[in-house]
């Protein structure tokens, strides 16, 4: 069973997704959505880097971290991981909690292949 089918069975409709080129355009327009990266800290600070300005909350910590992220709840949120599997699970969780969440299609792997900006600095 594919991840999207599984999630659809658990949460209803599959989470919305956004193409990297569309996210880059939104970032360039100056009114970006919040970026929530659900990879572990080692990946967030690792070789693929991260989208500048992204917030890091690893998927296993997401449910209990929601109260601390309340300020983002009323924004559009793009969820990112290495590919797009963990971010689909995170977006489904967020959507079920009333958030407007989208999945970055292809995750950081595709983002890097397309040559879009990343931050690799520690911290």
PDB file as gemmi writes it, atoms N, CA and C in Angstrom:
CRYST1    1.000    1.000    1.000  90.00  90.00  90.00 P 1                      
ATOM      1  N   UNK A   1       0.851  -1.180   0.000  1.00  0.00           N  
ATOM      2  CA  UNK A   1       0.000   0.000   0.000  1.00  0.00           C  
ATOM      3  C   UNK A   1       0.892   1.237   0.000  1.00  0.00           C  
ATOM      4  N   UNK A   2       0.664   2.157  -0.885  1.00  0.00           N  
ATOM      5  CA  UNK A   2       1.459   3.375  -0.960  1.00  0.00           C  
ATOM      6  C   UNK A   2       1.170   4.275   0.234  1.00  0.00           C  
ATOM      7  N   UNK A   3       2.155   5.110   0.593  1.00  0.00           N  
ATOM      8  CA  UNK A   3       2.017   5.984   1.754  1.00  0.00           C  
ATOM      9  C   UNK A   3       0.791   6.888   1.632  1.00  0.00           C  
ATOM     10  N   UNK A   4       0.566   7.477   0.455  1.00  0.00           N  
ATOM     11  CA  UNK A   4      -0.581   8.373   0.277  1.00  0.00           C  
ATOM     12  C   UNK A   4      -1.888   7.631   0.487  1.00  0.00           C  
ATOM     13  N   UNK A   5      -1.993   6.398  -0.001  1.00  0.00           N  
ATOM     14  CA  UNK A   5      -3.200   5.600   0.183  1.00  0.00           C  
ATOM     15  C   UNK A   5      -3.406   5.274   1.650  1.00  0.00           C  
ATOM     16  N   UNK A   6      -2.323   4.906   2.325  1.00  0.00           N  
ATOM     17  CA  UNK A   6      -2.392   4.591   3.739  1.00  0.00           C  
ATOM     18  C   UNK A   6      -2.865   5.806   4.536  1.00  0.00           C  
ATOM     19  N   UNK A   7      -2.242   6.967   4.274  1.00  0.00           N  
ATOM     20  CA  UNK A   7      -2.613   8.186   4.989  1.00  0.00           C  
ATOM     21  C   UNK A   7      -4.044   8.599   4.683  1.00  0.00           C  
ATOM     22  N   UNK A   8      -4.445   8.424   3.452  1.00  0.00           N  
ATOM     23  CA  UNK A   8      -5.819   8.754   3.093  1.00  0.00           C  
ATOM     24  C   UNK A   8      -6.790   7.893   3.893  1.00  0.00           C  
ATOM     25  N   UNK A   9      -6.448   6.626   4.074  1.00  0.00           N  
ATOM     26  CA  UNK A   9      -7.288   5.741   4.873  1.00  0.00           C  
ATOM     27  C   UNK A   9      -7.350   6.168   6.331  1.00  0.00           C  
ATOM     28  N   UNK A  10      -6.243   6.690   6.852  1.00  0.00           N  
ATOM     29  CA  UNK A  10      -6.205   7.121   8.249  1.00  0.00           C  
ATOM     30  C   UNK A  10      -6.849   8.482   8.472  1.00  0.00           C  
ATOM     31  N   UNK A  11      -6.570   9.415   7.595  1.00  0.00           N  
ATOM     32  CA  UNK A  11      -6.949  10.799   7.839  1.00  0.00           C  
ATOM     33  C   UNK A  11      -7.937  11.385   6.839  1.00  0.00           C  
ATOM     34  N   UNK A  12      -8.381  10.645   5.863  1.00  0.00           N  
ATOM     35  CA  UNK A  12      -9.263  11.191   4.841  1.00  0.00           C  
ATOM     36  C   UNK A  12      -8.460  11.545   3.605  1.00  0.00           C  
ATOM     37  N   UNK A  13      -8.654  12.731   3.075  1.00  0.00           N  
ATOM     38  CA  UNK A  13      -7.976  13.148   1.847  1.00  0.00           C  
ATOM     39  C   UNK A  13      -6.468  13.217   2.040  1.00  0.00           C  
ATOM     40  N   UNK A  14      -5.738  12.886   0.986  1.00  0.00           N  
ATOM     41  CA  UNK A  14      -4.283  12.994   1.021  1.00  0.00           C  
ATOM     42  C   UNK A  14      -3.901  14.465   1.174  1.00  0.00           C  
ATOM     43  N   UNK A  15      -2.788  14.753   1.872  1.00  0.00           N  
ATOM     44  CA  UNK A  15      -2.374  16.143   2.056  1.00  0.00           C  
ATOM     45  C   UNK A  15      -2.077  16.829   0.721  1.00  0.00           C  
ATOM     46  N   UNK A  16      -2.329  18.112   0.676  1.00  0.00           N  
ATOM     47  CA  UNK A  16      -1.993  18.903  -0.505  1.00  0.00           C  
ATOM     48  C   UNK A  16      -0.477  18.949  -0.654  1.00  0.00           C  
ATOM     49  N   UNK A  17      -0.007  19.151  -1.884  1.00  0.00           N  
ATOM     50  CA  UNK A  17       1.431  19.262  -2.093  1.00  0.00           C  
ATOM     51  C   UNK A  17       1.727  20.514  -2.903  1.00  0.00           C  
ATOM     52  N   UNK A  18       2.981  20.912  -2.850  1.00  0.00           N  
ATOM     53  CA  UNK A  18       3.455  22.071  -3.602  1.00  0.00           C  
ATOM     54  C   UNK A  18       4.741  21.666  -4.313  1.00  0.00           C  
ATOM     55  N   UNK A  19       4.881  22.102  -5.539  1.00  0.00           N  
ATOM     56  CA  UNK A  19       6.086  21.839  -6.320  1.00  0.00           C  
ATOM     57  C   UNK A  19       7.197  22.789  -5.861  1.00  0.00           C  
ATOM     58  N   UNK A  20       8.444  22.342  -5.895  1.00  0.00           N  
ATOM     59  CA  UNK A  20       9.544  23.217  -5.498  1.00  0.00           C  
ATOM     60  C   UNK A  20       9.559  24.553  -6.242  1.00  0.00           C  
ATOM     61  N   UNK A  21       9.299  24.545  -7.541  1.00  0.00           N  
ATOM     62  CA  UNK A  21       9.332  25.793  -8.310  1.00  0.00           C  
ATOM     63  C   UNK A  21       8.279  26.779  -7.799  1.00  0.00           C  
ATOM     64  N   UNK A  22       7.131  26.280  -7.381  1.00  0.00           N  
ATOM     65  CA  UNK A  22       6.082  27.158  -6.848  1.00  0.00           C  
ATOM     66  C   UNK A  22       6.495  27.720  -5.492  1.00  0.00           C  
ATOM     67  N   UNK A  23       7.134  26.907  -4.663  1.00  0.00           N  
ATOM     68  CA  UNK A  23       7.596  27.400  -3.360  1.00  0.00           C  
ATOM     69  C   UNK A  23       8.675  28.461  -3.543  1.00  0.00           C  
ATOM     70  N   UNK A  24       9.613  28.238  -4.449  1.00  0.00           N  
ATOM     71  CA  UNK A  24      10.655  29.231  -4.707  1.00  0.00           C  
ATOM     72  C   UNK A  24      10.029  30.554  -5.131  1.00  0.00           C  
ATOM     73  N   UNK A  25       9.035  30.501  -5.995  1.00  0.00           N  
ATOM     74  CA  UNK A  25       8.356  31.727  -6.448  1.00  0.00           C  
ATOM     75  C   UNK A  25       7.715  32.444  -5.258  1.00  0.00           C  
ATOM     76  N   UNK A  26       7.091  31.687  -4.366  1.00  0.00           N  
ATOM     77  CA  UNK A  26       6.455  32.296  -3.196  1.00  0.00           C  
ATOM     78  C   UNK A  26       7.495  32.903  -2.253  1.00  0.00           C  
ATOM     79  N   UNK A  27       8.614  32.224  -2.085  1.00  0.00           N  
ATOM     80  CA  UNK A  27       9.683  32.753  -1.238  1.00  0.00           C  
ATOM     81  C   UNK A  27      10.234  34.044  -1.829  1.00  0.00           C  
ATOM     82  N   UNK A  28      10.350  34.089  -3.160  1.00  0.00           N  
ATOM     83  CA  UNK A  28      10.872  35.278  -3.836  1.00  0.00           C  
ATOM     84  C   UNK A  28       9.901  36.450  -3.798  1.00  0.00           C  
ATOM     85  N   UNK A  29       8.609  36.186  -3.619  1.00  0.00           N  
ATOM     86  CA  UNK A  29       7.600  37.249  -3.598  1.00  0.00           C  
ATOM     87  C   UNK A  29       7.515  37.958  -2.257  1.00  0.00           C  
ATOM     88  N   UNK A  30       8.223  37.451  -1.248  1.00  0.00           N  
ATOM     89  CA  UNK A  30       8.266  38.149   0.025  1.00  0.00           C  
ATOM     90  C   UNK A  30       7.134  37.827   0.986  1.00  0.00           C  
ATOM     91  N   UNK A  31       6.229  36.937   0.633  1.00  0.00           N  
ATOM     92  CA  UNK A  31       5.189  36.515   1.568  1.00  0.00           C  
ATOM     93  C   UNK A  31       5.208  34.989   1.643  1.00  0.00           C  
ATOM     94  N   UNK A  32       6.300  34.451   2.174  1.00  0.00           N  
ATOM     95  CA  UNK A  32       6.463  32.995   2.158  1.00  0.00           C  
ATOM     96  C   UNK A  32       5.589  32.309   3.193  1.00  0.00           C  
ATOM     97  N   UNK A  33       5.247  31.066   2.926  1.00  0.00           N  
ATOM     98  CA  UNK A  33       4.607  30.266   3.963  1.00  0.00           C  
ATOM     99  C   UNK A  33       5.659  29.906   5.008  1.00  0.00           C  
ATOM    100  N   UNK A  34       5.225  29.459   6.156  1.00  0.00           N  
ATOM    101  CA  UNK A  34       6.153  28.919   7.145  1.00  0.00           C  
ATOM    102  C   UNK A  34       6.668  27.589   6.607  1.00  0.00           C  
ATOM    103  N   UNK A  35       7.945  27.298   6.832  1.00  0.00           N  
ATOM    104  CA  UNK A  35       8.552  26.046   6.392  1.00  0.00           C  
ATOM    105  C   UNK A  35       8.846  25.222   7.640  1.00  0.00           C  
ATOM    106  N   UNK A  36       8.273  24.027   7.696  1.00  0.00           N  
ATOM    107  CA  UNK A  36       8.467  23.132   8.829  1.00  0.00           C  
ATOM    108  C   UNK A  36       9.181  21.885   8.330  1.00  0.00           C  
ATOM    109  N   UNK A  37      10.415  21.698   8.768  1.00  0.00           N  
ATOM    110  CA  UNK A  37      11.240  20.565   8.356  1.00  0.00           C  
ATOM    111  C   UNK A  37      11.143  19.490   9.422  1.00  0.00           C  
ATOM    112  N   UNK A  38      10.653  18.307   9.057  1.00  0.00           N  
ATOM    113  CA  UNK A  38      10.396  17.250  10.039  1.00  0.00           C  
ATOM    114  C   UNK A  38      11.481  16.168  10.057  1.00  0.00           C  
ATOM    115  N   UNK A  39      12.634  16.462   9.464  1.00  0.00           N  
ATOM    116  CA  UNK A  39      13.759  15.530   9.550  1.00  0.00           C  
ATOM    117  C   UNK A  39      14.404  15.643  10.927  1.00  0.00           C  
ATOM    118  N   UNK A  40      15.194  14.650  11.273  1.00  0.00           N  
ATOM    119  CA  UNK A  40      15.959  14.713  12.512  1.00  0.00           C  
ATOM    120  C   UNK A  40      16.993  15.821  12.444  1.00  0.00           C  
ATOM    121  N   UNK A  41      17.483  16.251  13.606  1.00  0.00           N  
ATOM    122  CA  UNK A  41      18.465  17.334  13.659  1.00  0.00           C  
ATOM    123  C   UNK A  41      19.716  17.009  12.857  1.00  0.00           C  
ATOM    124  N   UNK A  42      20.133  15.735  12.850  1.00  0.00           N  
ATOM    125  CA  UNK A  42      21.322  15.353  12.089  1.00  0.00           C  
ATOM    126  C   UNK A  42      21.124  15.597  10.602  1.00  0.00           C  
ATOM    127  N   UNK A  43      19.928  15.322  10.091  1.00  0.00           N  
ATOM    128  CA  UNK A  43      19.627  15.580   8.675  1.00  0.00           C  
ATOM    129  C   UNK A  43      19.458  17.073   8.414  1.00  0.00           C  
ATOM    130  N   UNK A  44      18.782  17.758   9.323  1.00  0.00           N  
ATOM    131  CA  UNK A  44      18.524  19.197   9.182  1.00  0.00           C  
ATOM    132  C   UNK A  44      19.835  19.964   9.050  1.00  0.00           C  
ATOM    133  N   UNK A  45      20.851  19.531   9.787  1.00  0.00           N  
ATOM    134  CA  UNK A  45      22.172  20.176   9.748  1.00  0.00           C  
ATOM    135  C   UNK A  45      23.137  19.435   8.828  1.00  0.00           C  
ATOM    136  N   UNK A  46      22.646  18.428   8.093  1.00  0.00           N  
ATOM    137  CA  UNK A  46      23.499  17.565   7.291  1.00  0.00           C  
ATOM    138  C   UNK A  46      23.744  18.020   5.869  1.00  0.00           C  
ATOM    139  N   UNK A  47      24.156  17.069   5.046  1.00  0.00           N  
ATOM    140  CA  UNK A  47      24.627  17.321   3.690  1.00  0.00           C  
ATOM    141  C   UNK A  47      23.597  17.976   2.771  1.00  0.00           C  
ATOM    142  N   UNK A  48      22.313  17.640   2.923  1.00  0.00           N  
ATOM    143  CA  UNK A  48      21.294  18.241   2.048  1.00  0.00           C  
ATOM    144  C   UNK A  48      20.941  19.658   2.467  1.00  0.00           C  
ATOM    145  N   UNK A  49      21.368  20.057   3.646  1.00  0.00           N  
ATOM    146  CA  UNK A  49      21.061  21.393   4.129  1.00  0.00           C  
ATOM    147  C   UNK A  49      19.580  21.537   4.437  1.00  0.00           C  
ATOM    148  N   UNK A  50      19.169  22.787   4.509  1.00  0.00           N  
ATOM    149  CA  UNK A  50      17.772  23.097   4.809  1.00  0.00           C  
ATOM    150  C   UNK A  50      17.370  24.355   4.066  1.00  0.00           C  
ATOM    151  N   UNK A  51      16.087  24.513   3.878  1.00  0.00           N  
ATOM    152  CA  UNK A  51      15.573  25.727   3.254  1.00  0.00           C  
ATOM    153  C   UNK A  51      15.778  26.866   4.251  1.00  0.00           C  
ATOM    154  N   UNK A  52      16.376  27.973   3.813  1.00  0.00           N  
ATOM    155  CA  UNK A  52      16.599  29.086   4.734  1.00  0.00           C  
ATOM    156  C   UNK A  52      15.297  29.506   5.421  1.00  0.00           C  
ATOM    157  N   UNK A  53      15.385  29.683   6.732  1.00  0.00           N  
ATOM    158  CA  UNK A  53      14.228  30.100   7.519  1.00  0.00           C  
ATOM    159  C   UNK A  53      13.353  28.954   8.018  1.00  0.00           C  
ATOM    160  N   UNK A  54      13.696  27.720   7.677  1.00  0.00           N  
ATOM    161  CA  UNK A  54      12.886  26.563   8.087  1.00  0.00           C  
ATOM    162  C   UNK A  54      12.986  26.342   9.593  1.00  0.00           C  
ATOM    163  N   UNK A  55      11.872  25.893  10.161  1.00  0.00           N  
ATOM    164  CA  UNK A  55      11.806  25.471  11.563  1.00  0.00           C  
ATOM    165  C   UNK A  55      11.998  23.960  11.579  1.00  0.00           C  
ATOM    166  N   UNK A  56      12.774  23.447  12.517  1.00  0.00           N  
ATOM    167  CA  UNK A  56      13.004  22.003  12.593  1.00  0.00           C  
ATOM    168  C   UNK A  56      12.277  21.400  13.788  1.00  0.00           C  
ATOM    169  N   UNK A  57      11.339  20.502  13.489  1.00  0.00           N  
ATOM    170  CA  UNK A  57      10.672  19.693  14.507  1.00  0.00           C  
ATOM    171  C   UNK A  57      10.618  18.280  13.938  1.00  0.00           C  
ATOM    172  N   UNK A  58      11.471  17.370  14.441  1.00  0.00           N  
ATOM    173  CA  UNK A  58      11.460  15.997  13.931  1.00  0.00           C  
ATOM    174  C   UNK A  58      10.074  15.367  14.047  1.00  0.00           C  
ATOM    175  N   UNK A  59       9.705  14.587  13.055  1.00  0.00           N  
ATOM    176  CA  UNK A  59       8.382  13.980  13.019  1.00  0.00           C  
ATOM    177  C   UNK A  59       7.990  13.286  14.322  1.00  0.00           C  
ATOM    178  N   UNK A  60       8.877  12.495  14.963  1.00  0.00           N  
ATOM    179  CA  UNK A  60       8.457  11.834  16.202  1.00  0.00           C  
ATOM    180  C   UNK A  60       8.078  12.806  17.323  1.00  0.00           C  
ATOM    181  N   UNK A  61       8.555  14.052  17.246  1.00  0.00           N  
ATOM    182  CA  UNK A  61       8.280  15.059  18.279  1.00  0.00           C  
ATOM    183  C   UNK A  61       7.124  15.985  17.920  1.00  0.00           C  
ATOM    184  N   UNK A  62       6.602  15.874  16.703  1.00  0.00           N  
ATOM    185  CA  UNK A  62       5.662  16.871  16.198  1.00  0.00           C  
ATOM    186  C   UNK A  62       4.384  16.991  17.020  1.00  0.00           C  
ATOM    187  N   UNK A  63       3.737  15.902  17.337  1.00  0.00           N  
ATOM    188  CA  UNK A  63       2.452  15.973  18.054  1.00  0.00           C  
ATOM    189  C   UNK A  63       2.598  16.707  19.379  1.00  0.00           C  
ATOM    190  N   UNK A  64       3.641  16.399  20.146  1.00  0.00           N  
ATOM    191  CA  UNK A  64       3.787  17.070  21.439  1.00  0.00           C  
ATOM    192  C   UNK A  64       4.359  18.486  21.305  1.00  0.00           C  
ATOM    193  N   UNK A  65       4.913  18.827  20.140  1.00  0.00           N  
ATOM    194  CA  UNK A  65       5.453  20.173  19.923  1.00  0.00           C  
ATOM    195  C   UNK A  65       4.393  21.166  19.441  1.00  0.00           C  
ATOM    196  N   UNK A  66       3.220  20.688  19.041  1.00  0.00           N  
ATOM    197  CA  UNK A  66       2.193  21.573  18.467  1.00  0.00           C  
ATOM    198  C   UNK A  66       1.850  22.779  19.343  1.00  0.00           C  
ATOM    199  N   UNK A  67       1.693  22.632  20.666  1.00  0.00           N  
ATOM    200  CA  UNK A  67       1.379  23.826  21.458  1.00  0.00           C  
ATOM    201  C   UNK A  67       2.435  24.926  21.329  1.00  0.00           C  
ATOM    202  N   UNK A  68       3.699  24.563  21.207  1.00  0.00           N  
ATOM    203  CA  UNK A  68       4.769  25.546  21.051  1.00  0.00           C  
ATOM    204  C   UNK A  68       4.845  26.154  19.663  1.00  0.00           C  
ATOM    205  N   UNK A  69       4.131  25.572  18.718  1.00  0.00           N  
ATOM    206  CA  UNK A  69       4.115  26.066  17.335  1.00  0.00           C  
ATOM    207  C   UNK A  69       2.828  26.808  17.014  1.00  0.00           C  
ATOM    208  N   UNK A  70       2.049  27.107  18.027  1.00  0.00           N  
ATOM    209  CA  UNK A  70       0.727  27.716  17.838  1.00  0.00           C  
ATOM    210  C   UNK A  70       0.772  28.965  16.950  1.00  0.00           C  
ATOM    211  N   UNK A  71       1.848  29.749  17.016  1.00  0.00           N  
ATOM    212  CA  UNK A  71       1.947  30.963  16.202  1.00  0.00           C  
ATOM    213  C   UNK A  71       1.926  30.647  14.707  1.00  0.00           C  
ATOM    214  N   UNK A  72       2.372  29.447  14.331  1.00  0.00           N  
ATOM    215  CA  UNK A  72       2.383  29.059  12.917  1.00  0.00           C  
ATOM    216  C   UNK A  72       1.041  28.497  12.443  1.00  0.00           C  
ATOM    217  N   UNK A  73       0.180  28.127  13.391  1.00  0.00           N  
ATOM    218  CA  UNK A  73      -1.055  27.426  13.040  1.00  0.00           C  
ATOM    219  C   UNK A  73      -1.931  28.220  12.080  1.00  0.00           C  
ATOM    220  N   UNK A  74      -1.903  29.532  12.168  1.00  0.00           N  
ATOM    221  CA  UNK A  74      -2.793  30.348  11.342  1.00  0.00           C  
ATOM    222  C   UNK A  74      -2.127  30.808  10.052  1.00  0.00           C  
ATOM    223  N   UNK A  75      -0.946  30.277   9.794  1.00  0.00           N  
ATOM    224  CA  UNK A  75      -0.230  30.539   8.539  1.00  0.00           C  
ATOM    225  C   UNK A  75      -0.357  29.308   7.654  1.00  0.00           C  
ATOM    226  N   UNK A  76      -0.047  29.494   6.404  1.00  0.00           N  
ATOM    227  CA  UNK A  76       0.120  28.332   5.536  1.00  0.00           C  
ATOM    228  C   UNK A  76       1.469  27.731   5.870  1.00  0.00           C  
ATOM    229  N   UNK A  77       1.537  26.414   5.978  1.00  0.00           N  
ATOM    230  CA  UNK A  77       2.767  25.736   6.360  1.00  0.00           C  
ATOM    231  C   UNK A  77       3.133  24.730   5.271  1.00  0.00           C  
ATOM    232  N   UNK A  78       4.388  24.786   4.826  1.00  0.00           N  
ATOM    233  CA  UNK A  78       4.905  23.785   3.902  1.00  0.00           C  
ATOM    234  C   UNK A  78       5.804  22.865   4.717  1.00  0.00           C  
ATOM    235  N   UNK A  79       5.503  21.572   4.657  1.00  0.00           N  
ATOM    236  CA  UNK A  79       6.237  20.575   5.438  1.00  0.00           C  
ATOM    237  C   UNK A  79       7.265  19.901   4.527  1.00  0.00           C  
ATOM    238  N   UNK A  80       8.485  19.759   5.047  1.00  0.00           N  
ATOM    239  CA  UNK A  80       9.623  19.269   4.268  1.00  0.00           C  
ATOM    240  C   UNK A  80      10.295  18.112   4.999  1.00  0.00           C  
ATOM    241  N   UNK A  81      10.778  17.131   4.232  1.00  0.00           N  
ATOM    242  CA  UNK A  81      11.660  16.084   4.761  1.00  0.00           C  
ATOM    243  C   UNK A  81      12.665  15.749   3.655  1.00  0.00           C  
ATOM    244  N   UNK A  82      13.310  14.605   3.745  1.00  0.00           N  
ATOM    245  CA  UNK A  82      14.312  14.242   2.730  1.00  0.00           C  
ATOM    246  C   UNK A  82      13.651  14.002   1.379  1.00  0.00           C  
ATOM    247  N   UNK A  83      12.587  13.196   1.349  1.00  0.00           N  
ATOM    248  CA  UNK A  83      11.877  12.936   0.088  1.00  0.00           C  
ATOM    249  C   UNK A  83      10.511  13.613   0.176  1.00  0.00           C  
ATOM    250  N   UNK A  84       9.515  12.930   0.603  1.00  0.00           N  
ATOM    251  CA  UNK A  84       8.230  13.556   0.943  1.00  0.00           C  
ATOM    252  C   UNK A  84       7.339  12.607   1.724  1.00  0.00           C  
ATOM    253  N   UNK A  85       7.905  11.532   2.228  1.00  0.00           N  
ATOM    254  CA  UNK A  85       7.102  10.556   2.985  1.00  0.00           C  
ATOM    255  C   UNK A  85       6.815  11.013   4.405  1.00  0.00           C  
ATOM    256  N   UNK A  86       7.854  11.384   5.135  1.00  0.00           N  
ATOM    257  CA  UNK A  86       7.632  11.865   6.506  1.00  0.00           C  
ATOM    258  C   UNK A  86       6.831  13.156   6.498  1.00  0.00           C  
ATOM    259  N   UNK A  87       7.090  14.010   5.512  1.00  0.00           N  
ATOM    260  CA  UNK A  87       6.340  15.264   5.463  1.00  0.00           C  
ATOM    261  C   UNK A  87       4.866  15.022   5.164  1.00  0.00           C  
ATOM    262  N   UNK A  88       4.544  13.976   4.396  1.00  0.00           N  
ATOM    263  CA  UNK A  88       3.136  13.640   4.148  1.00  0.00           C  
ATOM    264  C   UNK A  88       2.458  13.214   5.447  1.00  0.00           C  
ATOM    265  N   UNK A  89       3.162  12.412   6.255  1.00  0.00           N  
ATOM    266  CA  UNK A  89       2.606  12.003   7.551  1.00  0.00           C  
ATOM    267  C   UNK A  89       2.430  13.217   8.460  1.00  0.00           C  
ATOM    268  N   UNK A  90       3.412  14.107   8.471  1.00  0.00           N  
ATOM    269  CA  UNK A  90       3.331  15.312   9.299  1.00  0.00           C  
ATOM    270  C   UNK A  90       2.200  16.222   8.838  1.00  0.00           C  
ATOM    271  N   UNK A  91       2.058  16.403   7.520  1.00  0.00           N  
ATOM    272  CA  UNK A  91       0.988  17.258   6.993  1.00  0.00           C  
ATOM    273  C   UNK A  91      -0.383  16.689   7.333  1.00  0.00           C  
ATOM    274  N   UNK A  92      -0.506  15.371   7.298  1.00  0.00           N  
ATOM    275  CA  UNK A  92      -1.776  14.738   7.670  1.00  0.00           C  
ATOM    276  C   UNK A  92      -2.083  15.000   9.138  1.00  0.00           C  
ATOM    277  N   UNK A  93      -1.085  14.881   9.996  1.00  0.00           N  
ATOM    278  CA  UNK A  93      -1.264  15.162  11.419  1.00  0.00           C  
ATOM    279  C   UNK A  93      -1.663  16.623  11.630  1.00  0.00           C  
ATOM    280  N   UNK A  94      -0.950  17.529  10.972  1.00  0.00           N  
ATOM    281  CA  UNK A  94      -1.248  18.954  11.107  1.00  0.00           C  
ATOM    282  C   UNK A  94      -2.644  19.280  10.586  1.00  0.00           C  
ATOM    283  N   UNK A  95      -2.997  18.740   9.441  1.00  0.00           N  
ATOM    284  CA  UNK A  95      -4.327  18.986   8.867  1.00  0.00           C  
ATOM    285  C   UNK A  95      -5.424  18.496   9.803  1.00  0.00           C  
ATOM    286  N   UNK A  96      -5.210  17.339  10.404  1.00  0.00           N  
ATOM    287  CA  UNK A  96      -6.191  16.800  11.349  1.00  0.00           C  
ATOM    288  C   UNK A  96      -6.334  17.699  12.573  1.00  0.00           C  
ATOM    289  N   UNK A  97      -5.292  18.473  12.888  1.00  0.00           N  
ATOM    290  CA  UNK A  97      -5.316  19.397  14.019  1.00  0.00           C  
ATOM    291  C   UNK A  97      -5.777  20.797  13.610  1.00  0.00           C  
ATOM    292  N   UNK A  98      -6.222  20.946  12.363  1.00  0.00           N  
ATOM    293  CA  UNK A  98      -6.754  22.235  11.911  1.00  0.00           C  
ATOM    294  C   UNK A  98      -5.774  23.163  11.234  1.00  0.00           C  
ATOM    295  N   UNK A  99      -4.594  22.670  10.889  1.00  0.00           N  
ATOM    296  CA  UNK A  99      -3.592  23.488  10.205  1.00  0.00           C  
ATOM    297  C   UNK A  99      -3.804  23.439   8.698  1.00  0.00           C  
ATOM    298  N   UNK A 100      -3.284  24.452   7.987  1.00  0.00           N  
ATOM    299  CA  UNK A 100      -3.243  24.444   6.517  1.00  0.00           C  
ATOM    300  C   UNK A 100      -1.834  24.022   6.122  1.00  0.00           C  
ATOM    301  N   UNK A 101      -1.667  22.733   5.879  1.00  0.00           N  
ATOM    302  CA  UNK A 101      -0.334  22.185   5.627  1.00  0.00           C  
ATOM    303  C   UNK A 101      -0.247  21.587   4.232  1.00  0.00           C  
ATOM    304  N   UNK A 102       0.891  21.825   3.599  1.00  0.00           N  
ATOM    305  CA  UNK A 102       1.193  21.256   2.287  1.00  0.00           C  
ATOM    306  C   UNK A 102       2.534  20.542   2.370  1.00  0.00           C  
ATOM    307  N   UNK A 103       2.724  19.569   1.505  1.00  0.00           N  
ATOM    308  CA  UNK A 103       3.955  18.789   1.431  1.00  0.00           C  
ATOM    309  C   UNK A 103       4.804  19.315   0.278  1.00  0.00           C  
ATOM    310  N   UNK A 104       6.093  19.540   0.531  1.00  0.00           N  
ATOM    311  CA  UNK A 104       7.005  19.899  -0.557  1.00  0.00           C  
ATOM    312  C   UNK A 104       7.305  18.636  -1.350  1.00  0.00           C  
ATOM    313  N   UNK A 105       6.819  18.572  -2.579  1.00  0.00           N  
ATOM    314  CA  UNK A 105       7.008  17.387  -3.413  1.00  0.00           C  
ATOM    315  C   UNK A 105       8.501  17.155  -3.661  1.00  0.00           C  
ATOM    316  N   UNK A 106       8.929  15.930  -3.423  1.00  0.00           N  
ATOM    317  CA  UNK A 106      10.321  15.562  -3.655  1.00  0.00           C  
ATOM    318  C   UNK A 106      11.258  15.912  -2.525  1.00  0.00           C  
ATOM    319  N   UNK A 107      10.800  16.691  -1.569  1.00  0.00           N  
ATOM    320  CA  UNK A 107      11.593  17.036  -0.399  1.00  0.00           C  
ATOM    321  C   UNK A 107      12.921  17.698  -0.725  1.00  0.00           C  
ATOM    322  N   UNK A 108      13.850  17.578   0.219  1.00  0.00           N  
ATOM    323  CA  UNK A 108      15.158  18.214   0.062  1.00  0.00           C  
ATOM    324  C   UNK A 108      15.993  17.563  -1.027  1.00  0.00           C  
ATOM    325  N   UNK A 109      15.735  16.304  -1.332  1.00  0.00           N  
ATOM    326  CA  UNK A 109      16.483  15.687  -2.436  1.00  0.00           C  
ATOM    327  C   UNK A 109      16.192  16.401  -3.747  1.00  0.00           C  
ATOM    328  N   UNK A 110      14.919  16.601  -4.067  1.00  0.00           N  
ATOM    329  CA  UNK A 110      14.563  17.296  -5.305  1.00  0.00           C  
ATOM    330  C   UNK A 110      14.968  18.764  -5.234  1.00  0.00           C  
ATOM    331  N   UNK A 111      14.764  19.397  -4.092  1.00  0.00           N  
ATOM    332  CA  UNK A 111      15.144  20.802  -3.900  1.00  0.00           C  
ATOM    333  C   UNK A 111      16.620  21.001  -4.253  1.00  0.00           C  
ATOM    334  N   UNK A 112      17.473  20.110  -3.764  1.00  0.00           N  
ATOM    335  CA  UNK A 112      18.906  20.192  -4.060  1.00  0.00           C  
ATOM    336  C   UNK A 112      19.206  19.907  -5.528  1.00  0.00           C  
ATOM    337  N   UNK A 113      18.559  18.877  -6.099  1.00  0.00           N  
ATOM    338  CA  UNK A 113      18.789  18.559  -7.515  1.00  0.00           C  
ATOM    339  C   UNK A 113      18.442  19.739  -8.408  1.00  0.00           C  
ATOM    340  N   UNK A 114      17.444  20.503  -8.023  1.00  0.00           N  
ATOM    341  CA  UNK A 114      17.022  21.660  -8.823  1.00  0.00           C  
ATOM    342  C   UNK A 114      17.894  22.891  -8.558  1.00  0.00           C  
ATOM    343  N   UNK A 115      18.799  22.806  -7.587  1.00  0.00           N  
ATOM    344  CA  UNK A 115      19.739  23.890  -7.323  1.00  0.00           C  
ATOM    345  C   UNK A 115      19.161  25.057  -6.558  1.00  0.00           C  
ATOM    346  N   UNK A 116      18.092  24.847  -5.811  1.00  0.00           N  
ATOM    347  CA  UNK A 116      17.491  25.938  -5.037  1.00  0.00           C  
ATOM    348  C   UNK A 116      18.301  26.223  -3.785  1.00  0.00           C  
ATOM    349  N   UNK A 117      18.146  27.424  -3.211  1.00  0.00           N  
ATOM    350  CA  UNK A 117      18.989  27.832  -2.079  1.00  0.00           C  
ATOM    351  C   UNK A 117      18.807  26.946  -0.855  1.00  0.00           C  
ATOM    352  N   UNK A 118      19.936  26.653  -0.214  1.00  0.00           N  
ATOM    353  CA  UNK A 118      19.944  25.915   1.043  1.00  0.00           C  
ATOM    354  C   UNK A 118      20.915  26.583   2.003  1.00  0.00           C  
ATOM    355  N   UNK A 119      20.662  26.338   3.267  1.00  0.00           N  
ATOM    356  CA  UNK A 119      21.587  26.760   4.322  1.00  0.00           C  
ATOM    357  C   UNK A 119      22.220  25.501   4.866  1.00  0.00           C  
ATOM    358  N   UNK A 120      23.522  25.517   4.995  1.00  0.00           N  
ATOM    359  CA  UNK A 120      24.224  24.363   5.556  1.00  0.00           C  
ATOM    360  C   UNK A 120      24.984  24.733   6.811  1.00  0.00           C  
ATOM    361  N   UNK A 121      24.837  25.965   7.252  1.00  0.00           N  
ATOM    362  CA  UNK A 121      25.534  26.416   8.472  1.00  0.00           C  
ATOM    363  C   UNK A 121      24.943  25.720   9.686  1.00  0.00           C  
ATOM    364  N   UNK A 122      25.779  25.419  10.647  1.00  0.00           N  
ATOM    365  CA  UNK A 122      25.313  24.790  11.881  1.00  0.00           C  
ATOM    366  C   UNK A 122      24.502  25.797  12.683  1.00  0.00           C  
ATOM    367  N   UNK A 123      23.557  25.245  13.469  1.00  0.00           N  
ATOM    368  CA  UNK A 123      22.811  26.106  14.380  1.00  0.00           C  
ATOM    369  C   UNK A 123      21.437  26.360  14.006  1.00  0.00           C  
TER     370      UNK A 123                                                      
END                                                                             
